[in-house]
C-alpha cells in the first residue's frame, strides 16, 4: 500500500514525523509531501496566482511552497509518478480539529483533497491542554492512530467521505476508548478580535477565542464531548454539504 502524508504545520513540524511513524506501521511505501511553511488555517485554498516551488528534503520527502491542497495534488499527480497513492494521511496536527475547525483547517483540507481525488483519506489531530500546549502528547496519536486507520480501511471508506480523527489531550493509558461522533458546535460568543499597536503606533489585530471557552459544555455525541471525556473521536465528514431537508422546503417557495 502506497501512502501519501501531508500536513498544514509545515515540513519540519513534529506532528509530521508522528504521521510518518503511523504510516510506517501500515506500509513501507510512505511518501511525505508537506508545505514549506506553516499553513495553519488556510482551509482548502489552492495556489492559482503563484507558481509552486518544490524542494526535495530527503528520500521520499518533499517540501512545497504552497498549501496542503497543493501538496496532495503535487504528490498524487506529479511526485509519485504513475503509481498513485492508495491512502492519504494528513497531520498529525498540533491541536484538535473539531467542530467549526473543520471549515478552517488546512489539515482537514489535505484529507479532503485526497477524497476529491478518489483516495481514502484521514485527517489526524492531537489535542493539547494549557499544560501540554508546548509539548503535545504525541504518543496518544501514535498508539491509537494505526489501529483506527486499519479498522476503517478494512470496513472501507465510502467515496466522498473523509475520516476526521482527533486524539484527546491525555496520556495513552488515560484514553477511555474510541467514539464515532458527529461534528460539534462551539459557542461563538467566545470568538474575539484582539486589537493592539505596533512600535510605530499602527493598529494590528489577532483573531482568537477567550479562555472561558473551556467551560462551554459540548453536546453529547459530538467530537467536542468525546475529547472532553478523554475519548478518541472519529467523525466521518461528507464532501456534499447540501442541506437536503431545507432543499425540499425551498422547492415549495421557489418555482
Beta strands, then each sheet from edge to edge (+ up, - down):
strand 1: 2-6
strand 2: 29-35
strand 3: 54-58
strand 4: 61-64
strand 5: 87-94
strand 6: 120-126
strand 7: 161-167
strand 8: 177-180
strand 9: 191-197
strand 10: 203-209
strand 11: 231-238
sheet 1: 3+ 4- 2- 1- 5- 6- 7- 11+ 8+
sheet 2: 9+ 10-
end
